[in-house]
Amino acid sequence: MRPTISSCLAWKRSKQPMTISCTEWRSLEGLWHALWLMVHLSTQRKWPPFACKLMPGLHSKPIAKARVFGYRKNSAQGADSEFSWISFGEFHDRFRCLARGLAGLGMRRGDNIGIFSGNRLEWLIAEFATYYHGYVSVAIYETLGQLSCEYVLNLTELTTVFCSSECAQKLLKMRDQIPLLKKVILMDPPVQELVDRLTDRGFAVYDMCDVERYGREYPDIESPSKPGYDEVATIVFSSGTTGQPKGAVLTHGNIVSICAGVNFVMDQRDLPYIGPNDCAVSIIPLSHVQGRSLMHMIIALGAKTAFTRNDPRCLLSDLRQLKPTIFFGVPKFFNRVQDKVMSSVKERGNMMSSIFKHAMRAKLRNMKQGQRGHWLWDQVIFKPISETLGGNIRLVVSGTSSISREALDFIRCIFSCDVVEGYGLTETTGASCMTVSKDNISGHVGSPFPTSMIKLVSVKELGYKVDDKPFPRGEIYVKGANVFRGYYRQPELTAQVLSPDGWLRTGDLGTFDALGRMRVLDRIVNIFTLKTGESIEPERLEYVYCDNGLVSQAFVYGSSDHDRLVGIAVPDKEFMEVFLLNNKLIPEGSRISHELICADENIRNAVRNEINRHGTARGLRAHELISSLFLEPHSFDYYDLLTPSMKLKRYEALRHYRSCVNRLYQDIGDQGSVMCSPDGKSDRSYSFY
């Protein structure tokens, strides 16, 4: 039975979401309770009493007029053009009409429907349309490689896909490998040339606006019932760091649990209040579970969301115009902001550099004492920098992968705001751990999320045990309402990670500190032991090296056949040029190509020494330093070695750089076993001076 408004308010006041029984959860009708304001209350003219208590100030605003999503009508417009906004009522009307239009196209409850696009308003409208009629959305990264994309389309047997014009071009290239796909619904205004090409390849092409219009003209096409707690909501594919992407089956209850957990944390005042006066911007892909869960959280709390242009060059101008209060970002973005700021400071001379470092130290001292601001340095040093992101940010959330301690401290100093980092997987619908806003100590991912239980299990073969001193170490196991149902059509793989009693084996190593906060060490499959017996956590080392402005991407390799580490680094061209000029490794005004610079042995050694000094200053031990380094002139994604969430595909990287790794070990006289490709030939030849 559908819960009454009073029962929902009582549940909110209880602040005990973990005590709700499965039977009670099922009565909440899945996502539609967590997003009550979006669906069940759509016919009401004003906010109900319980909503006004949760979000003060809404009592005077009709729900149909509350702005919720901002977007640019034409991405080609200049930076000074205004954002257009739609209300809750308009959004609800559009996804409900689209859901009916999909039914008119023959879709049935439980059918899989793909969404193949970057972040945009139409992405969310398509997603909520699938929820409304009980379809199952399948999110496809727009940056996914062709082979992986074909795999996802065929595994889920998709017959219908929403896509942008750019992604429709990709569908044309793989047409022969995806015979089941029949219908393409274009999010962009259709271009006749593209429509003709799609039609010639056997696709039935529809304009998304036309499908909505059909649903508006036939309002009697409605689903007999809304989806329940245990019904499948979406299939979210992992980033595929160890092979083909795996499809995590997430239910409406999984998504509800994340929204409920955030509400609980906010009630406890461990997260700043989020309401209709807030404006959020996210650069995390909606195809990623973290981007999706954060978006659901913002909608459920009544805040506004703006979609910036997909062009990274336009991001800062969009942020300055929007002046968001909440920013969802990825570690790579924050690292680049930090690098650019530090580079700009150094260019202004030693005096400015000294003042900036002094201001940072003073601000960090204040934060350790519980003071977020500084009466002088905030106005003189940090305010001009914070205005590059609009100047109003009060909450930053970092997701998708680990962020360094230095980058977190930098964000806190610059923006004087709450910074939240979490830990989670696709299989846990996002967060399993989350830091609290009052905790200014970096280097951990916080305590367990309200809807999660976490335990550590010893991995004795690697020397990680729960009885280690001073703190237990082991593999992280998660259990709770946010844990997925299983991998789509992969029961054997599901059985490997999900125990009969509901514990999820994450494959990550972690430890708890004295305050019960989790620190993630590395992936079990990544850890290896050198010939000398030292255990190496390569991902942690790569994060440390990438904190240096010289390195934008890194790959650290070693094995039990070798006693030292070697590395592949992608240098930042801008920082590299400054470094070479300062160290007089190239003459001023030189026009040497980037490829030749990366191949020069003296430069490679100089860069290796610089990043090793950086690593030593960050606490790396002697056996964790790089003994031989290759500078890769191209980004890893140039060779398709990164997942859509920008994580390194370690196995593919090793296969790609096999001959390079061999050469690096030969250069340092390491006579361990030499790797070669199955046919005995190197996968790629590399030139060294």
TAQUIKA-V72958 format. One record per residue. RES is the residue in one small letter. PHI is phi in whole degrees, 0 to 359 (999 if undefined). OMEGA is omega in radians with two decimals (NA if undefined). Layout:
[[RES,PHI,OMEGA] [RES,PHI,OMEGA]]
This chain:
[[m,999,-3.12] [r,293,-3.13] [p,290,3.08] [t,281,3.13] [i,299,-3.11] [s,295,3.13] [s,292,3.09] [c,294,3.14] [l,295,3.10] [a,297,3.10] [w,297,3.13] [k,298,-3.08] [r,290,-3.08] [s,295,-3.13] [k,56,3.14] [q,226,-3.10] [p,295,-3.12] [m,288,-3.07] [t,268,-3.13] [i,290,-3.10] [s,283,3.14] [c,299,3.14] [t,297,3.12] [e,294,3.12] [w,299,-3.08] [r,299,-3.12] [s,286,-3.08] [l,277,3.10] [e,58,2.96] [g,60,-3.03] [l,301,-3.02] [w,288,3.00] [h,279,-3.13] [a,298,3.12] [l,253,-3.05] [w,306,-3.07] [l,294,-3.07] [m,273,-2.98] [v,239,-3.02] [h,294,-3.08] [l,260,-3.01] [s,295,-3.10] [t,271,-3.11] [q,276,-3.09] [r,278,-3.13] [k,225,3.13] [w,295,3.12] [p,287,-3.08] [p,304,-3.08] [f,292,3.10] [a,291,3.11] [c,295,3.11] [k,289,3.11] [l,287,-3.09] [m,230,-3.09] [p,304,3.09] [g,98,-3.10] [l,274,-2.99] [h,299,-3.11] [s,263,-3.07] [k,252,3.02] [p,299,-3.08] [i,298,-3.10] [a,293,-3.07] [k,252,-3.12] [a,287,-3.13] [r,292,-3.08] [v,228,-3.09] [f,233,3.09] [g,248,-3.09] [y,201,3.02] [r,260,-3.13] [k,296,-3.13] [n,224,-3.09] [s,296,-3.14] [a,276,-3.14] [q,293,-3.11] [g,291,-3.08] [a,293,-3.08] [d,272,3.13] [s,290,-3.06] [e,277,3.02] [f,279,3.01] [s,264,-3.09] [w,233,3.02] [i,241,-3.07] [s,269,3.04] [f,301,-3.10] [g,298,3.12] [e,295,3.13] [f,298,-3.14] [h,297,3.14] [d,298,-3.09] [r,291,-3.09] [f,287,3.10] [r,290,3.09] [c,293,3.12] [l,295,3.11] [a,298,3.10] [r,292,3.10] [g,297,3.09] [l,295,3.07] [a,298,3.09] [g,294,3.08] [l,275,3.08] [g,99,3.13] [m,286,-3.14] [r,239,3.13] [r,305,3.14] [g,94,3.11] [d,289,3.06] [n,277,3.10] [i,229,-3.10] [g,275,3.02] [i,231,-2.98] [f,236,-3.05] [s,189,2.98] [g,278,-3.12] [n,296,3.11] [r,191,-3.12] [l,300,-3.11] [e,299,3.10] [w,301,-3.11] [l,291,3.12] [i,299,3.12] [a,295,-3.13] [e,297,-3.11] [f,291,3.05] [a,296,3.11] [t,294,3.11] [y,297,-2.97] [y,296,-3.13] [h,253,3.07] [g,80,3.01] [y,281,3.14] [v,244,3.14] [s,278,3.07] [v,238,-3.09] [a,277,3.14] [i,237,3.10] [y,300,3.10] [e,290,3.13] [t,264,-3.11] [l,294,3.11] [g,298,-3.04] [q,298,-3.12] [l,297,3.12] [s,293,3.12] [c,296,3.09] [e,300,3.14] [y,299,-3.12] [v,295,-3.12] [l,298,-3.11] [n,282,3.14] [l,297,-3.11] [t,273,3.11] [e,53,-3.12] [l,291,3.04] [t,250,-3.09] [t,225,-3.12] [v,221,2.89] [f,278,3.13] [c,204,3.02] [s,280,3.13] [s,296,3.13] [e,297,-3.14] [c,287,3.07] [a,296,3.07] [q,298,3.12] [k,292,3.10] [l,297,3.11] [l,298,-3.10] [k,292,-3.08] [m,253,-3.03] [r,305,-3.07] [d,293,-3.10] [q,265,-3.12] [i,234,-3.04] [p,292,-3.08] [l,283,-3.09] [l,287,-3.06] [k,243,-2.99] [k,242,3.09] [v,241,3.13] [i,254,-3.06] [l,278,3.09] [m,282,-3.14] [d,272,3.01] [p,305,-3.01] [p,294,3.03] [v,264,-3.01] [q,302,-3.13] [e,300,3.13] [l,294,3.12] [v,300,3.14] [d,297,-3.13] [r,294,3.11] [l,295,-3.14] [t,295,3.12] [d,297,3.12] [r,270,3.02] [g,94,3.11] [f,272,2.93] [a,269,-2.99] [v,254,3.13] [y,230,2.99] [d,273,-3.11] [m,302,3.12] [c,295,3.12] [d,292,3.11] [v,294,3.06] [e,299,-3.10] [r,298,3.10] [y,298,3.13] [g,295,3.11] [r,287,-3.13] [e,282,-3.13] [y,235,-3.07] [p,291,-3.11] [d,282,3.12] [i,277,-3.11] [e,230,3.06] [s,289,-3.10] [p,297,-3.13] [s,206,3.11] [k,281,-3.11] [p,297,3.14] [g,262,-3.06] [y,301,-3.05] [d,270,-3.13] [e,282,-3.10] [v,289,3.12] [a,260,-3.02] [t,202,2.99] [i,244,-3.10] [v,249,-3.09] [f,269,3.10] [s,293,-3.03] [s,286,3.04] [g,80,-3.14] [t,288,-3.08] [t,243,3.13] [g,148,3.13] [q,293,3.11] [p,301,3.10] [k,251,-3.10] [g,270,3.11] [a,276,-3.13] [v,273,-3.10] [l,248,-3.13] [t,264,3.04] [h,299,3.11] [g,295,3.07] [n,302,-3.12] [i,291,3.09] [v,302,-3.05] [s,297,3.12] [i,294,3.11] [c,298,3.13] [a,295,3.12] [g,297,3.11] [v,295,3.09] [n,301,-3.13] [f,296,3.14] [v,298,3.13] [m,292,3.08] [d,298,3.13] [q,280,-3.14] [r,64,3.02] [d,267,3.08] [l,220,-3.14] [p,303,3.10] [y,297,3.10] [i,241,-3.09] [g,211,-3.03] [p,293,3.10] [n,277,-3.13] [d,270,3.04] [c,234,-3.09] [a,251,3.02] [v,231,-3.14] [s,233,3.01] [i,252,3.06] [i,277,-3.09] [p,302,3.07] [l,293,3.06] [s,290,3.10] [h,271,-3.05] [v,299,3.12] [q,293,3.11] [g,298,-3.12] [r,291,-3.11] [s,295,3.09] [l,294,3.11] [m,295,3.10] [h,298,3.14] [m,298,-3.11] [i,296,3.13] [i,296,-3.10] [a,297,-3.13] [l,268,3.04] [g,82,-3.14] [a,277,3.12] [k,270,3.08] [t,226,3.11] [a,242,3.10] [f,260,3.11] [t,281,3.09] [r,293,-3.09] [n,288,3.14] [d,283,-3.12] [p,302,-3.13] [r,292,-3.12] [c,262,-3.01] [l,299,-3.07] [l,296,3.12] [s,293,3.07] [d,295,-3.13] [l,293,3.11] [r,296,3.13] [q,283,-3.08] [l,284,-3.06] [k,52,-3.09] [p,292,3.05] [t,260,-3.13] [i,230,-3.12] [f,229,3.07] [f,257,-3.09] [g,224,3.12] [v,248,-3.11] [p,306,-3.11] [k,300,3.13] [f,296,-3.11] [f,294,3.10] [n,297,-3.13] [r,291,3.07] [v,299,3.12] [q,299,-3.12] [d,297,-3.11] [k,294,3.13] [v,295,-3.12] [m,295,3.10] [s,295,3.13] [s,296,3.12] [v,295,-3.13] [k,296,-3.14] [e,294,-3.12] [r,274,3.04] [g,106,-3.07] [n,295,-3.12] [m,298,-3.14] [m,295,3.13] [s,297,3.14] [s,293,3.13] [i,296,-3.13] [f,297,3.13] [k,297,3.10] [h,296,3.12] [a,297,3.10] [m,298,-3.14] [r,297,3.14] [a,296,-3.14] [k,293,3.12] [l,295,3.09] [r,297,3.11] [n,298,-3.11] [m,295,3.11] [k,295,3.10] [q,265,3.09] [g,88,3.12] [q,258,-3.04] [r,281,-3.04] [g,254,3.04] [h,221,-2.99] [w,299,-3.09] [l,257,-2.97] [w,292,3.10] [d,299,-3.12] [q,282,-3.01] [v,275,-2.99] [i,253,-2.89] [f,273,-3.09] [k,300,3.12] [p,301,3.13] [i,287,-3.12] [s,296,-3.14] [e,290,3.07] [t,294,3.07] [l,253,3.06] [g,107,3.08] [g,85,-3.09] [n,246,-3.04] [i,295,3.10] [r,236,3.08] [l,214,3.06] [v,242,3.09] [v,241,3.10] [s,256,-3.09] [g,219,3.09] [t,82,3.12] [s,198,-3.09] [s,291,3.07] [i,239,-3.05] [s,288,3.10] [r,298,-3.12] [e,295,-3.14] [a,294,3.10] [l,296,3.11] [d,299,3.13] [f,298,-3.14] [i,298,-3.14] [r,297,3.14] [c,291,-3.04] [i,291,-2.98] [f,261,3.14] [s,50,-3.05] [c,231,3.03] [d,287,3.11] [v,237,-3.08] [v,243,3.05] [e,237,3.14] [g,230,3.04] [y,230,3.10] [g,186,-3.14] [l,228,3.00] [t,303,-3.08] [e,290,3.11] [t,251,3.11] [t,55,-3.12] [g,106,-2.93] [a,292,2.91] [s,243,3.02] [c,226,3.12] [m,205,3.07] [t,284,3.11] [v,254,-3.00] [s,294,-3.09] [k,279,-3.10] [d,269,-3.12] [n,261,3.12] [i,271,-3.11] [s,266,3.07] [g,102,3.11] [h,216,-3.13] [v,245,3.04] [g,87,-3.12] [s,261,-3.10] [p,303,3.09] [f,296,-3.06] [p,306,-3.11] [t,264,-3.09] [s,238,2.90] [m,246,-3.07] [i,228,3.02] [k,223,3.08] [l,252,3.11] [v,237,-3.07] [s,300,2.99] [v,241,-2.95] [k,294,-3.11] [e,294,3.09] [l,258,3.10] [g,84,3.12] [y,254,-3.05] [k,231,-3.10] [v,287,3.09] [d,259,3.06] [d,297,3.11] [k,246,0.06] [p,277,-3.09] [f,228,-3.14] [p,293,3.08] [r,227,3.12] [g,169,3.11] [e,283,-3.10] [i,277,3.04] [y,245,-3.10] [v,233,3.07] [k,219,3.12] [g,158,-3.08] [a,293,-3.11] [n,268,-3.11] [v,282,-3.02] [f,293,3.13] [r,279,-3.12] [g,157,3.10] [y,274,-3.07] [y,296,3.09] [r,56,3.08] [q,223,-3.07] [p,296,3.14] [e,294,3.12] [l,293,3.09] [t,299,-3.13] [a,295,3.13] [q,287,-3.04] [v,249,-3.05] [l,240,-3.11] [s,281,3.14] [p,301,-3.14] [d,267,2.96] [g,96,3.13] [w,277,3.13] [l,264,3.06] [r,274,-3.00] [t,280,-3.04] [g,82,3.11] [d,255,3.04] [l,264,-3.12] [g,210,3.09] [t,211,3.04] [f,258,3.07] [d,266,-3.05] [a,295,-3.13] [l,262,3.12] [g,78,3.12] [r,267,-3.09] [m,275,2.96] [r,236,-3.12] [v,274,-3.07] [l,269,3.14] [d,180,3.02] [r,283,3.14] [i,300,-3.08] [v,291,-3.13] [n,274,-3.02] [i,287,3.09] [f,219,-3.13] [t,244,3.10] [l,286,3.12] [k,302,-3.13] [t,281,3.07] [g,101,-3.14] [e,285,3.10] [s,272,-3.07] [i,242,3.05] [e,251,-2.96] [p,297,-3.10] [e,297,3.11] [r,296,3.12] [l,295,-3.14] [e,296,3.09] [y,295,3.13] [v,296,-3.11] [y,294,3.13] [c,287,3.04] [d,290,3.06] [n,282,-3.09] [g,301,-3.14] [l,293,-2.98] [v,249,3.07] [s,265,3.11] [q,214,-3.09] [a,213,3.06] [f,223,-3.13] [v,255,-3.11] [y,228,3.01] [g,193,3.11] [s,199,3.14] [s,290,3.09] [d,272,-3.08] [h,231,3.14] [d,255,3.13] [r,222,-3.13] [l,259,2.99] [v,235,-3.07] [g,212,2.99] [i,244,-3.14] [a,231,3.03] [v,261,-3.10] [p,282,3.01] [d,281,-3.03] [k,302,-3.09] [e,294,-3.14] [f,290,3.14] [m,298,-3.13] [e,298,3.11] [v,297,-3.14] [f,297,-3.11] [l,293,3.12] [l,291,3.14] [n,295,-3.14] [n,263,3.08] [k,55,3.11] [l,271,3.00] [i,223,3.12] [p,287,3.13] [e,297,-3.10] [g,85,-3.12] [s,293,3.12] [r,244,3.11] [i,294,-3.11] [s,294,-3.13] [h,298,3.14] [e,297,3.13] [l,292,3.09] [i,299,-3.12] [c,293,-3.10] [a,274,-3.09] [d,289,-3.06] [e,294,3.14] [n,297,3.12] [i,292,3.11] [r,300,3.13] [n,293,3.13] [a,295,3.11] [v,295,3.11] [r,301,3.13] [n,297,-3.12] [e,294,-3.11] [i,287,3.04] [n,291,3.05] [r,297,3.10] [h,298,3.13] [g,295,3.11] [t,297,3.11] [a,294,3.12] [r,266,3.02] [g,95,3.10] [l,287,3.13] [r,272,-3.01] [a,302,-3.10] [h,285,3.11] [e,264,3.13] [l,271,-3.10] [i,278,3.12] [s,269,3.12] [s,211,-2.99] [l,228,3.00] [f,247,3.10] [l,263,-3.14] [e,269,-3.10] [p,290,-3.12] [h,251,3.09] [s,294,3.11] [f,300,-3.12] [d,288,3.03] [y,297,3.13] [y,256,3.14] [d,60,3.14] [l,256,3.11] [l,242,3.04] [t,283,3.09] [p,301,3.08] [s,268,3.02] [m,70,3.04] [k,268,-3.11] [l,286,2.98] [k,278,-2.91] [r,297,-3.12] [y,294,3.13] [e,291,3.10] [a,295,3.13] [l,295,3.12] [r,294,-3.12] [h,292,-3.07] [y,260,-3.06] [r,304,-3.11] [s,293,3.11] [c,294,3.12] [v,297,3.08] [n,303,-3.12] [r,295,3.14] [l,298,3.11] [y,289,3.08] [q,296,-3.13] [d,296,-3.13] [i,258,3.05] [g,74,3.11] [d,278,-3.06] [q,260,3.08] [g,294,-3.10] [s,300,-3.10] [v,271,-3.14] [m,279,3.03] [c,212,3.13] [s,288,-3.06] [p,306,-3.14] [d,270,3.11] [g,84,-3.13] [k,253,3.09] [s,288,3.13] [d,286,-3.14] [r,203,3.11] [s,266,-3.13] [y,234,3.13] [s,257,3.07] [f,237,3.02] [y,275,NA]]
